[in-house]
Amino acid sequence: LAPRRQPAALSGDVPPQLLGYVSVMLKLAGEVDQLREKLLDSARAWNI
């Protein structure tokens, strides 16, 4: 798997109309990281 990327920090220069989009993207990035960790744990357990 590719190395983990750090999600972009929510900076103060995000236009108000994009704040909802940015928060959804940050939430998805967190969930993807959790799934990546679970996948790596499973791969280690199965010696893949």
SETOR-47024 format. One line per field, with one value per atom (N, C-alpha, C, O): residue number from 0; residue in three letters; atom name; y, x, z. Coordinates in steps of 0.05 Angstrom, whole numbers, plus 5000, padded with zeros to 4 digits. Example, Ala and Ser with C-alpha at 12.3 -4.5 7.8 and 13.67 -1.06 7.14 Angstrom:
residues 2
seq: c(0 | 0 | 0 | 0 | 1 | 1 | 1 | 1)
type: c(ala | ala | ala | ala | ser | ser | ser | ser)
atom: c(N | CA | C | O | N | CA | C | O)
v: c(4886 | 4910 | 4934 | 4934 | 4955 | 4979 | 5001 | 5023)
u: c(5264 | 5246 | 5264 | 5285 | 5257 | 5273 | 5258 | 5268)
w: c(5156 | 5156 | 5156 | 5169 | 5142 | 5143 | 5157 | 5161)
***
This chain:
residues 48
seq: c(0 | 0 | 0 | 0 | 1 | 1 | 1 | 1 | 2 | 2 | 2 | 2 | 3 | 3 | 3 | 3 | 4 | 4 | 4 | 4 | 5 | 5 | 5 | 5 | 6 | 6 | 6 | 6 | 7 | 7 | 7 | 7 | 8 | 8 | 8 | 8 | 9 | 9 | 9 | 9 | 10 | 10 | 10 | 10 | 11 | 11 | 11 | 11 | 12 | 12 | 12 | 12 | 13 | 13 | 13 | 13 | 14 | 14 | 14 | 14 | 15 | 15 | 15 | 15 | 16 | 16 | 16 | 16 | 17 | 17 | 17 | 17 | 18 | 18 | 18 | 18 | 19 | 19 | 19 | 19 | 20 | 20 | 20 | 20 | 21 | 21 | 21 | 21 | 22 | 22 | 22 | 22 | 23 | 23 | 23 | 23 | 24 | 24 | 24 | 24 | 25 | 25 | 25 | 25 | 26 | 26 | 26 | 26 | 27 | 27 | 27 | 27 | 28 | 28 | 28 | 28 | 29 | 29 | 29 | 29 | 30 | 30 | 30 | 30 | 31 | 31 | 31 | 31 | 32 | 32 | 32 | 32 | 33 | 33 | 33 | 33 | 34 | 34 | 34 | 34 | 35 | 35 | 35 | 35 | 36 | 36 | 36 | 36 | 37 | 37 | 37 | 37 | 38 | 38 | 38 | 38 | 39 | 39 | 39 | 39 | 40 | 40 | 40 | 40 | 41 | 41 | 41 | 41 | 42 | 42 | 42 | 42 | 43 | 43 | 43 | 43 | 44 | 44 | 44 | 44 | 45 | 45 | 45 | 45 | 46 | 46 | 46 | 46 | 47 | 47 | 47 | 47)
type: c(leu | leu | leu | leu | ala | ala | ala | ala | pro | pro | pro | pro | arg | arg | arg | arg | arg | arg | arg | arg | gln | gln | gln | gln | pro | pro | pro | pro | ala | ala | ala | ala | ala | ala | ala | ala | leu | leu | leu | leu | ser | ser | ser | ser | gly | gly | gly | gly | asp | asp | asp | asp | val | val | val | val | pro | pro | pro | pro | pro | pro | pro | pro | gln | gln | gln | gln | leu | leu | leu | leu | leu | leu | leu | leu | gly | gly | gly | gly | tyr | tyr | tyr | tyr | val | val | val | val | ser | ser | ser | ser | val | val | val | val | met | met | met | met | leu | leu | leu | leu | lys | lys | lys | lys | leu | leu | leu | leu | ala | ala | ala | ala | gly | gly | gly | gly | glu | glu | glu | glu | val | val | val | val | asp | asp | asp | asp | gln | gln | gln | gln | leu | leu | leu | leu | arg | arg | arg | arg | glu | glu | glu | glu | lys | lys | lys | lys | leu | leu | leu | leu | leu | leu | leu | leu | asp | asp | asp | asp | ser | ser | ser | ser | ala | ala | ala | ala | arg | arg | arg | arg | ala | ala | ala | ala | trp | trp | trp | trp | asn | asn | asn | asn | ile | ile | ile | ile)
atom: c(N | CA | C | O | N | CA | C | O | N | CA | C | O | N | CA | C | O | N | CA | C | O | N | CA | C | O | N | CA | C | O | N | CA | C | O | N | CA | C | O | N | CA | C | O | N | CA | C | O | N | CA | C | O | N | CA | C | O | N | CA | C | O | N | CA | C | O | N | CA | C | O | N | CA | C | O | N | CA | C | O | N | CA | C | O | N | CA | C | O | N | CA | C | O | N | CA | C | O | N | CA | C | O | N | CA | C | O | N | CA | C | O | N | CA | C | O | N | CA | C | O | N | CA | C | O | N | CA | C | O | N | CA | C | O | N | CA | C | O | N | CA | C | O | N | CA | C | O | N | CA | C | O | N | CA | C | O | N | CA | C | O | N | CA | C | O | N | CA | C | O | N | CA | C | O | N | CA | C | O | N | CA | C | O | N | CA | C | O | N | CA | C | O | N | CA | C | O | N | CA | C | O | N | CA | C | O | N | CA | C | O | N | CA | C | O)
v: c(4976 | 5000 | 5025 | 5025 | 5046 | 5071 | 5082 | 5076 | 5098 | 5109 | 5127 | 5139 | 5128 | 5144 | 5174 | 5184 | 5187 | 5216 | 5230 | 5220 | 5252 | 5268 | 5284 | 5296 | 5283 | 5299 | 5329 | 5338 | 5343 | 5372 | 5386 | 5380 | 5403 | 5418 | 5438 | 5449 | 5442 | 5461 | 5489 | 5497 | 5503 | 5530 | 5551 | 5546 | 5575 | 5596 | 5608 | 5625 | 5601 | 5613 | 5597 | 5601 | 5578 | 5563 | 5579 | 5589 | 5584 | 5599 | 5585 | 5561 | 5601 | 5590 | 5569 | 5550 | 5573 | 5554 | 5527 | 5508 | 5526 | 5500 | 5486 | 5464 | 5499 | 5487 | 5460 | 5442 | 5457 | 5431 | 5409 | 5387 | 5417 | 5398 | 5390 | 5367 | 5410 | 5404 | 5386 | 5368 | 5391 | 5375 | 5346 | 5327 | 5342 | 5315 | 5301 | 5278 | 5316 | 5305 | 5296 | 5275 | 5313 | 5306 | 5281 | 5264 | 5279 | 5256 | 5231 | 5210 | 5233 | 5210 | 5202 | 5178 | 5221 | 5215 | 5200 | 5181 | 5207 | 5193 | 5165 | 5146 | 5161 | 5134 | 5117 | 5093 | 5128 | 5113 | 5104 | 5082 | 5122 | 5114 | 5091 | 5073 | 5091 | 5069 | 5043 | 5022 | 5044 | 5020 | 5010 | 4986 | 5029 | 5021 | 5006 | 4986 | 5016 | 5003 | 4975 | 4956 | 4972 | 4946 | 4927 | 4903 | 4937 | 4920 | 4911 | 4888 | 4929 | 4922 | 4902 | 4883 | 4905 | 4886 | 4858 | 4838 | 4858 | 4832 | 4819 | 4795 | 4836 | 4825 | 4813 | 4792 | 4827 | 4816 | 4790 | 4771 | 4789 | 4765 | 4741 | 4718 | 4746 | 4725 | 4721 | 4704 | 4737 | 4736 | 4739 | 4725 | 4759 | 4764 | 4785 | 4793)
u: c(5017 | 5000 | 5017 | 5040 | 5006 | 5020 | 5023 | 5007 | 5044 | 5047 | 5023 | 5010 | 5017 | 4994 | 5000 | 5022 | 4979 | 4981 | 4968 | 4948 | 4978 | 4965 | 4943 | 4947 | 4919 | 4897 | 4904 | 4918 | 4895 | 4900 | 4888 | 4865 | 4903 | 4892 | 4872 | 4874 | 4852 | 4831 | 4842 | 4844 | 4849 | 4861 | 4839 | 4816 | 4847 | 4827 | 4820 | 4801 | 4833 | 4827 | 4808 | 4805 | 4793 | 4773 | 4747 | 4737 | 4737 | 4712 | 4689 | 4688 | 4671 | 4649 | 4633 | 4623 | 4629 | 4612 | 4625 | 4612 | 4651 | 4666 | 4671 | 4681 | 4663 | 4669 | 4656 | 4669 | 4632 | 4618 | 4633 | 4636 | 4641 | 4656 | 4682 | 4689 | 4696 | 4722 | 4719 | 4735 | 4698 | 4694 | 4687 | 4696 | 4672 | 4666 | 4691 | 4696 | 4708 | 4733 | 4751 | 4764 | 4753 | 4769 | 4758 | 4774 | 4732 | 4719 | 4725 | 4732 | 4722 | 4728 | 4758 | 4764 | 4776 | 4804 | 4810 | 4826 | 4796 | 4799 | 4789 | 4802 | 4766 | 4755 | 4773 | 4776 | 4784 | 4802 | 4827 | 4836 | 4837 | 4860 | 4853 | 4870 | 4829 | 4821 | 4819 | 4828 | 4808 | 4805 | 4833 | 4837 | 4851 | 4878 | 4892 | 4905 | 4888 | 4900 | 4888 | 4903 | 4862 | 4849 | 4859 | 4865 | 4863 | 4873 | 4901 | 4908 | 4918 | 4946 | 4946 | 4962 | 4929 | 4928 | 4920 | 4931 | 4900 | 4891 | 4913 | 4918 | 4927 | 4949 | 4971 | 4982 | 4977 | 4998 | 4988 | 5004 | 4963 | 4952 | 4953 | 4958 | 4948 | 4948 | 4975 | 4978 | 4995 | 5022 | 5021 | 5034 | 5006 | 5003 | 5024 | 5026)
w: c(5000 | 5000 | 5000 | 5009 | 4990 | 4989 | 5018 | 5035 | 5022 | 5049 | 5056 | 5039 | 5082 | 5091 | 5086 | 5091 | 5076 | 5072 | 5096 | 5106 | 5103 | 5124 | 5111 | 5091 | 5123 | 5112 | 5113 | 5131 | 5093 | 5092 | 5117 | 5124 | 5128 | 5152 | 5142 | 5120 | 5158 | 5152 | 5157 | 5180 | 5136 | 5140 | 5140 | 5132 | 5148 | 5150 | 5123 | 5122 | 5101 | 5075 | 5059 | 5035 | 5071 | 5057 | 5055 | 5076 | 5031 | 5028 | 5043 | 5044 | 5055 | 5071 | 5056 | 5068 | 5030 | 5015 | 5011 | 5004 | 5017 | 5014 | 5041 | 5041 | 5063 | 5089 | 5093 | 5104 | 5084 | 5086 | 5070 | 5079 | 5046 | 5028 | 5041 | 5041 | 5052 | 5065 | 5089 | 5093 | 5105 | 5129 | 5121 | 5135 | 5100 | 5090 | 5081 | 5086 | 5066 | 5056 | 5080 | 5078 | 5101 | 5124 | 5138 | 5147 | 5140 | 5153 | 5136 | 5148 | 5110 | 5093 | 5095 | 5095 | 5096 | 5098 | 5124 | 5124 | 5146 | 5171 | 5169 | 5179 | 5156 | 5153 | 5135 | 5140 | 5114 | 5097 | 5112 | 5109 | 5130 | 5146 | 5164 | 5168 | 5176 | 5194 | 5178 | 5187 | 5154 | 5137 | 5129 | 5128 | 5123 | 5115 | 5138 | 5134 | 5163 | 5186 | 5190 | 5196 | 5187 | 5189 | 5168 | 5174 | 5144 | 5122 | 5128 | 5123 | 5137 | 5144 | 5167 | 5166 | 5187 | 5209 | 5198 | 5207 | 5181 | 5169 | 5153 | 5154 | 5137 | 5120 | 5138 | 5131 | 5160 | 5178 | 5191 | 5193 | 5199 | 5212 | 5192 | 5201 | 5167 | 5147 | 5134 | 5116 | 5142 | 5130 | 5099 | 5085 | 5090 | 5062 | 5054 | 5031)
***
